[in-house]
Amino acid sequence: MARGELTRLTGNGNGNCNNDDCPNVYRTASGSFVVQGDVSDAFTAPAGEGLVEIPESVLREAFRALGW
């Protein structure tokens, strides 16, 4: 899936991870979410999964975008 196929719910394109535009929350066409953020080592995720850490403010912005 390409980034262009996702609906960005947060951020203005400037981001705060240099040019990688993170952290951000995106919504897919099927209604699921993709989260972009700093890699976290809070615990070891199962094979095929990963952990990211994003600030509360980014989640709040995503909720506002969804009208939640």
N, C-alpha and C positions, 0 to 999 in steps of 0.2 A: 504494500500500500504506500502510495506517495503522499508526502506532506500536503500537497495541493488538493488531495481528496478529502482532507479533514477540515472540520469547522473549528477554527481557533476560538476558544472561549475566554482566553486571557491574553494579556500582553498587547503591546502596541507595535510589535515588530522590532523593538530595540533590545528587549530582554536584558538580563543582567548576568549573562554567561558569555560575555564578549560577543562573538558573531554567531554563536550557536542558538541564540534566542530562547534561552531557558531561564527560569522554569516556566512551563506553560501547561495548560490542560486543553485537549482537543476532543471533539466528539466525532465519531465515525458515522457513516451513512446508516449503519445498523443500530445506532443509538448507544454503543459502548463508548468508553473513554480511553484516551491515550494520554499518559502523563509523562512530561519531559522534565527532568530535574537532575540534581546532583546524585550520583550513585551513592547508595547507602550500604554500609556493612553491618547494619543492626543485627542481622542473622543471615545464615546462608539459605538463600532461596532454592527451591527444588530445581532440578534440571529444566531448562527451557523457560525459566522465569527470572525476573530481575527486580531489584528494589531501587526506588528513587525516593529522594527526599525533597519536598517542596514546602515553601512557607505557607502558613495559615492564610496569609493575605491573598495568595494565588487561588486557593480553594474558595475563599469568600467571593473573589472576583468571578470565578466560574459559576458559582451558585447564583450570583446576581444576573449573569448573562443568561442563565436558564430560567430565571424568574422564580427560583426556589426561596 
